Amino acid sequence: MKKCNFIIILILLTFSMLFGQGRQPSLDEAEKKTVIDLVCANLKREYIFPEITQKYIDKLKEYVLLENMTV
């Protein structure tokens, strides 16, 4: 009986993982810019080494810019 319950639970979990994830909501350009700006502000505020922080921010913005150009 315990083995049967375990198998049923396993099957239900598998189906919930496969079909429970719907389509991810997409962000428009204004929302993307807001998120990137907030991440950059948090990095500047919280990260210990300012010179490394600026490198991360530059790379992040460069990546987002390149992503927007290819889409």
LUMVO-938446 format. One record per residue (C-alpha): residue number from 1; y negated, z, x. Coordinates in steps of 0.25 Angstrom, whole numbers. Layout:
<rec NUM,<Y,Z,X>>
...
//
This chain:
<rec 1,<0,0,0>>
<rec 2,<-10,3,11>>
<rec 3,<-6,-10,18>>
<rec 4,<-9,-17,6>>
<rec 5,<-23,-10,4>>
<rec 6,<-26,-13,18>>
<rec 7,<-23,-28,17>>
<rec 8,<-31,-29,4>>
<rec 9,<-43,-22,10>>
<rec 10,<-42,-31,22>>
<rec 11,<-42,-44,14>>
<rec 12,<-54,-39,6>>
<rec 13,<-62,-36,18>>
<rec 14,<-58,-50,24>>
<rec 15,<-63,-57,11>>
<rec 16,<-76,-49,11>>
<rec 17,<-79,-52,25>>
<rec 18,<-76,-67,23>>
<rec 19,<-83,-69,10>>
<rec 20,<-93,-57,9>>
<rec 21,<-102,-63,19>>
<rec 22,<-112,-72,12>>
<rec 23,<-122,-82,17>>
<rec 24,<-132,-75,27>>
<rec 25,<-146,-76,22>>
<rec 26,<-155,-85,30>>
<rec 27,<-169,-81,35>>
<rec 28,<-181,-90,33>>
<rec 29,<-190,-92,45>>
<rec 30,<-200,-81,41>>
<rec 31,<-188,-71,40>>
<rec 32,<-183,-75,54>>
<rec 33,<-196,-74,60>>
<rec 34,<-198,-60,54>>
<rec 35,<-184,-56,59>>
<rec 36,<-187,-61,73>>
<rec 37,<-200,-54,74>>
<rec 38,<-194,-41,69>>
<rec 39,<-183,-42,79>>
<rec 40,<-193,-45,90>>
<rec 41,<-202,-33,86>>
<rec 42,<-190,-24,86>>
<rec 43,<-186,-29,100>>
<rec 44,<-200,-26,105>>
<rec 45,<-201,-13,99>>
<rec 46,<-187,-7,102>>
<rec 47,<-182,-14,115>>
<rec 48,<-184,-7,128>>
<rec 49,<-188,-18,138>>
<rec 50,<-200,-26,133>>
<rec 51,<-197,-38,143>>
<rec 52,<-183,-39,138>>
<rec 53,<-187,-38,123>>
<rec 54,<-197,-50,125>>
<rec 55,<-186,-58,131>>
<rec 56,<-177,-55,118>>
<rec 57,<-188,-58,109>>
<rec 58,<-191,-71,116>>
<rec 59,<-176,-75,116>>
<rec 60,<-175,-71,101>>
<rec 61,<-187,-79,97>>
<rec 62,<-183,-91,106>>
<rec 63,<-169,-91,99>>
<rec 64,<-175,-91,85>>
<rec 65,<-185,-102,89>>
<rec 66,<-173,-110,94>>
<rec 67,<-165,-107,82>>
<rec 68,<-176,-112,73>>
<rec 69,<-178,-125,80>>
<rec 70,<-163,-128,79>>
<rec 71,<-162,-125,64>>
//
